[in-house]
Amino acid sequence: MIKKSLQHLKENNMSYTGHFMFAFVHGLGCIKAGTFLIIHAIVPCFFPMAGSKLVFRLNKSFTDHKNFVE
C-alpha cells in the first residue's frame, strides 16, 4: 500500500502534504455540493446549478493541476 501511494504521489508530482490538501479541499467541496444536491432533490428550485457547478470546478481544477505538473 505504501509503495502504491508513493507511486501515485510521484506520478502526480506532489508531496504528501500537497496531495492531502488538494484531496481534502476537493472532498469537502463534494460534500457541500452533495448536500446542496440532496436539498435540490427535495425542493428543485433550490440550488439548481449545484451539480453542474461541481463538475465544472472539479474538471477545471484537475485539468489545471495536470497541466501544471506536466
N, C-alpha and C positions, 0 to 999 in steps of 0.2 A: 504494500500500500504506500509506503514512504517513497519507494522508488518511482511508482507511477505518479505520485504527487509532485515529486521533484521534476520529473519529465514534463508534466503539464506546465509547471511554472517556467521551465526552460523554453518550451515551445511557444509560450506566450510572452517571453521576455519580461517576466515580472518577478519581483521579490515576493516573499510570503506576505509581508505587510501590505504591499501594494495590491496584491491579489485579494487579500482579505477585505480591504476597504472597498475595492471595486465590486466584489461579490456581495458584501454586506449591504452596501448602499442600494444596489440593484434589487436585492432581496426585499429590503424594506419598501422600496418603490412598488414592487409587485404585490406585497401585502396590502399596501394602501390602495392600489388600483383594484385589487381583488375585492376589497371591502366596498369600494365605490360600485363595482360591477354587481355585487350582491344586492346593494341598495337599488341599483338601476333595474335589476331583475324584478324587484318587488314594485317599484314605482318608476316606470320607464321615463318619465320626464326629468328625473334626477340623474345627473352625470351621464348624459347620452354619448359623450365622446371619450369616456374613461378608457375603454378597451383600445380604441384606435390610437389614442394618445400614448398609451403604454407601449404598444407595439412600435409606433414611430420612434419614441425615445430610446427604447431598447435597441432597435435596429441601428439608429444613428450612433449610439454610444459604442456598441460592439464594432460597428464598421469603422468608426473613427479610431478606436483603440487599435484595431487590426492594422489600419493604415499607418498609425503612429509607430508601431513596433517593427514594421517591415522595412 
